Amino acid sequence: MERIVFLDRDSVKADIRRPTFPHEWQDYSATSTAEVTERLKDATIAISNKVPLKAKKLAPLHNLKMIAVCATGTDNVDLEYCRAHKITVSNIRNYAVYAVPEHVFTLILALRRNLPGYHEDVHNGLWQKAEQFCLYTRPILDLHGSALGIVGHGALGKAVAKLGEAFGMRVLVAEHKGATSVRTGRTAFDEMLAESDVITLHCPLTAETQHLIGAPELEKMRRHALLINTARGGLVDEAALAAVLKEGKIGGAGFDVLTTEPPREGNPLLDLCLSNFILTPHVAWASGNAMQIMVDQLIENIEAFVRGTPQNRVV
């Protein structure tokens, strides 16, 4: 009989049906790194949303056959260890193809139309003292006719592009940074930086994409341009971004991710108090609809593995 342990059940707010095969199921609301090995000591299948599963913690777990990641990113799992020890790792795919793009455009629209700034002005009583019926203290820019630069053209990047086109934006899909040739339908990375009114990131964090956007790239952006990041914090040099925002060198930024989460040790972006910067706590993916799709796929992944036909395998 399979023994399934969900290490951080409270990270997912959705109803989870149980697998159809015989099994034992154990939920833990949350699990610290120190508790991982003990809680998985008899498990054959481990479920983790964000709990790190590294080699040192996995080594004593001789019964473990599968790690079902309840998320798309697998950077919390030691994939090399799992590959060497024949532990199957699966992830969730394309569950937030509506949630994340909607969050992206929530950030874009709020910043292009200066909604945080106008909210601040009303709160501070400026409208109440205005001589005219409207208060126009900050620039407002339409999306129609502007250029949307997209870095990463997977399911999320494509969905964002579709929304951009619906708004009448000209979509520029970036070629890989440093590429020696540009594929049909792509725009050279530096050209995308220079021409885009909005740049949004939808690529994974790897050794190659670490600080994909740093001080040199920020300098190449248009002065009114926005930078949106709902992917991974490490894609951007956050100190460099904080500096250009303070200096007014770009139009603004909307972030849903930071390099270290939660940011208990601080972060340069946490210290910003600017009306052209919005930071949300890694919730772009977290609509109720998306979470239900995610957990339904989670169980499908586990059932497929037990049937002997694994799906969504990473390892």
C-alpha positions in Angstrom: 0.0 0.0 0.0 1.3 3.5 -0.9 1.9 5.9 2.0 1.4 9.5 0.8 2.6 12.4 2.9 1.8 16.1 2.0 4.3 18.2 3.8 2.7 21.6 3.5 -1.0 21.1 3.0 -1.9 24.6 4.2 0.0 26.2 1.2 -2.9 25.1 -1.0 -6.4 26.4 -0.5 -8.4 23.8 -2.5 -10.3 20.6 -2.0 -8.1 17.5 -2.8 -9.7 14.3 -3.8 -8.0 11.1 -2.6 -6.4 8.7 -5.2 -8.4 5.8 -6.3 -5.9 3.1 -5.4 -5.4 1.8 -1.8 -3.3 4.1 0.2 -2.6 5.9 3.5 -2.6 9.7 3.5 -1.0 12.1 6.0 -1.3 15.8 5.9 0.9 18.3 7.7 -0.1 21.9 7.7 3.6 23.0 7.3 7.0 21.3 7.6 10.3 22.8 8.6 13.5 21.5 7.0 14.5 19.8 10.3 11.2 17.8 10.2 11.4 16.5 6.7 13.2 13.2 7.2 11.2 12.1 10.2 7.8 12.9 8.6 8.8 11.0 5.4 10.4 8.0 7.1 7.7 5.6 6.0 6.5 7.5 2.9 6.5 6.1 -0.6 5.2 9.3 -2.1 6.0 12.8 -0.9 4.0 15.9 -1.8 5.7 19.3 -1.4 4.6 22.7 -2.5 7.6 24.7 -1.2 9.3 22.5 1.4 13.0 21.9 0.4 13.8 18.3 -0.3 17.6 18.1 -0.6 20.0 15.1 -0.7 20.9 15.2 3.0 17.2 14.9 4.0 16.3 12.4 1.3 19.3 10.0 1.9 17.7 8.1 4.8 14.4 7.6 3.0 14.7 4.2 1.5 11.0 3.7 0.8 10.5 6.9 -1.1 9.6 6.3 -4.8 8.1 9.5 -5.9 8.1 13.3 -5.1 5.0 15.0 -6.4 5.7 18.7 -6.5 2.5 20.6 -6.1 3.9 23.5 -8.2 5.6 24.1 -11.5 9.0 25.1 -10.1 11.2 22.2 -8.9 14.2 24.2 -7.5 13.3 23.1 -4.0 14.1 19.4 -5.0 17.5 17.9 -5.4 16.9 16.5 -8.9 20.4 15.1 -9.3 20.0 13.0 -6.1 16.5 11.8 -7.3 17.9 10.9 -10.7 20.7 8.9 -9.2 18.4 7.1 -6.7 15.6 6.5 -9.2 13.0 8.7 -7.4 10.5 9.9 -9.8 9.8 13.7 -9.6 6.7 15.2 -11.2 5.4 18.7 -11.3 2.3 20.7 -12.2 2.0 22.3 -15.6 0.0 25.1 -17.2 -2.4 25.4 -14.2 -2.1 29.1 -13.9 -2.4 30.1 -17.6 -5.3 32.4 -16.6 -4.3 33.5 -13.1 -0.7 34.6 -13.8 -1.5 36.6 -17.0 -4.4 38.3 -15.3 -2.1 39.3 -12.4 0.5 40.5 -14.9 -2.0 42.8 -16.5 -3.4 44.0 -13.2 0.1 45.3 -12.4 0.6 46.7 -15.9 -2.7 48.6 -15.9 -2.3 49.9 -12.4 1.2 51.3 -13.2 0.4 52.6 -16.7 -2.6 54.5 -15.4 -0.8 55.5 -12.2 -3.5 54.1 -9.9 -1.4 53.8 -6.8 -0.3 57.4 -7.2 -3.8 58.7 -7.7 -5.1 56.7 -4.8 -2.3 58.3 -2.7 -3.3 61.8 -3.9 -7.0 61.3 -3.0 -6.0 59.9 0.4 -3.8 63.0 1.0 -6.7 65.3 0.1 -5.5 66.7 -3.2 -8.7 66.1 -5.1 -10.7 67.6 -2.4 -8.7 70.9 -2.8 -8.7 70.8 -6.7 -10.1 73.8 -8.6 -11.6 71.5 -11.3 -13.7 68.4 -11.3 -10.7 66.2 -12.0 -7.3 66.0 -10.5 -4.5 65.4 -13.1 -1.3 65.2 -11.2 0.4 62.2 -12.9 0.7 60.9 -16.4 -1.7 58.3 -17.7 -0.7 56.1 -20.6 -2.8 53.7 -22.7 -1.8 50.2 -23.6 -3.1 50.4 -27.1 -0.3 51.0 -29.5 2.5 50.4 -27.0 5.1 47.6 -27.2 5.0 44.6 -24.9 8.3 42.7 -24.5 8.0 39.1 -23.4 11.0 37.2 -22.1 10.0 33.5 -22.0 7.5 32.1 -24.5 6.1 29.1 -22.8 2.4 28.7 -21.9 2.4 31.8 -19.7 4.4 33.9 -22.1 2.0 33.0 -24.9 -1.0 33.7 -22.7 0.3 37.1 -21.8 1.0 37.8 -25.5 -2.6 37.0 -26.3 -3.9 39.4 -23.7 -1.4 42.1 -25.0 -2.7 41.7 -28.5 -6.3 42.0 -27.3 -5.3 45.4 -25.8 -3.8 46.4 -29.1 -0.2 46.1 -28.0 2.7 45.2 -30.3 4.2 42.1 -28.9 8.0 41.6 -29.0 9.0 38.0 -28.1 12.7 38.2 -26.9 15.4 36.0 -28.4 17.7 34.4 -25.8 20.1 36.9 -24.3 23.4 36.8 -26.1 22.1 34.6 -29.0 24.2 34.9 -32.2 21.1 34.6 -34.4 17.5 35.6 -34.1 14.7 33.1 -34.8 11.7 34.1 -37.0 9.1 35.8 -34.9 11.6 36.8 -32.2 13.3 40.1 -31.4 16.9 40.4 -30.4 17.2 40.7 -26.6 18.8 44.2 -26.6 16.4 45.4 -29.2 13.5 44.2 -27.1 14.9 46.1 -24.1 15.3 49.3 -26.1 11.9 49.2 -27.9 9.5 47.9 -25.2 7.1 50.1 -23.2 6.5 47.1 -20.9 8.8 44.1 -20.3 7.4 41.0 -18.6 9.4 38.0 -17.5 8.2 34.4 -17.9 11.3 32.2 -17.9 12.7 29.8 -15.3 15.6 30.7 -13.0 18.7 28.9 -14.0 22.5 29.6 -13.9 22.1 31.2 -17.3 19.1 33.4 -16.3 20.4 34.5 -12.9 20.3 38.3 -13.0 19.1 38.2 -16.6 18.1 41.8 -16.0 20.9 43.8 -14.2 22.2 47.3 -14.3 23.3 47.2 -18.0 19.9 45.9 -19.1 18.0 48.4 -17.0 20.1 51.2 -18.5 18.9 50.1 -22.0 15.2 50.4 -21.1 13.1 53.3 -22.1 12.7 56.0 -19.4 8.9 55.4 -19.1 9.1 51.6 -19.5 7.7 49.1 -16.9 9.4 45.9 -15.7 7.0 43.1 -14.6 8.3 40.0 -12.8 5.9 37.2 -11.8 8.4 34.4 -12.5 11.4 34.2 -10.1 13.1 37.0 -8.1 16.6 36.0 -9.0 16.0 36.9 -12.7 16.5 40.5 -11.7 19.3 42.3 -9.8 17.0 43.7 -7.2 19.6 46.2 -5.8 20.1 47.6 -9.4 16.4 47.8 -9.9 15.8 49.7 -6.6 18.5 52.2 -7.7 17.0 53.0 -11.1 13.6 53.3 -9.6 14.8 55.8 -7.0 16.6 57.7 -9.7 13.6 57.7 -12.0 15.4 56.0 -14.9 12.5 53.7 -15.7 8.8 54.2 -15.5 8.1 51.7 -12.8 8.0 48.0 -11.8 5.5 45.4 -10.6 6.9 42.3 -8.9 5.3 39.3 -7.4 8.6 37.5 -6.5 11.8 38.1 -4.6 15.1 36.2 -4.6 14.6 34.9 -1.1 11.0 34.1 0.0 9.8 34.9 2.5 12.2 37.9 2.7 12.9 37.6 6.5 16.4 39.1 6.0 15.1 42.1 4.0 15.4 43.0 0.4 16.2 46.3 -1.4 12.7 46.3 -3.0 11.0 46.0 0.4 12.5 49.4 1.4 10.9 51.2 -1.6 8.0 53.6 -0.9 7.2 54.7 -4.5 3.9 55.1 -6.2 5.4 53.5 -9.4 6.4 50.2 -7.7 4.0 47.5 -6.7 5.1 44.3 -4.8 2.8 41.4 -4.1 3.7 38.4 -2.0 4.1 35.6 -4.7 0.3 35.3 -5.2 0.0 35.7 -9.0 -0.6 31.9 -9.3 -3.0 31.7 -6.3 -6.5 32.2 -7.6 -9.0 29.7 -6.3 -9.6 28.4 -9.8 -5.9 27.8 -10.5 -5.3 26.1 -7.2 -8.1 23.6 -7.9 -6.6 22.8 -11.3 -3.3 22.4 -9.6 -4.4 19.8 -7.0 -6.5 17.9 -9.5 -3.4 17.5 -11.7 -1.4 16.6 -8.6 -3.6 13.6 -7.9 -3.6 12.7 -11.6 0.2 12.7 -11.5 0.3 10.4 -8.5 -2.3 8.0 -10.0 -0.4 7.9 -13.3 2.8 7.0 -11.4 1.2 4.2 -9.5 -0.3 2.8 -12.8 3.3 2.7 -14.1 2.7 5.5 -16.7 4.3 8.6 -15.0 3.2 11.9 -16.5 4.7 15.4 -16.1 8.0 13.9 -15.1 10.9 16.1 -14.4 13.1 13.2 -13.4 
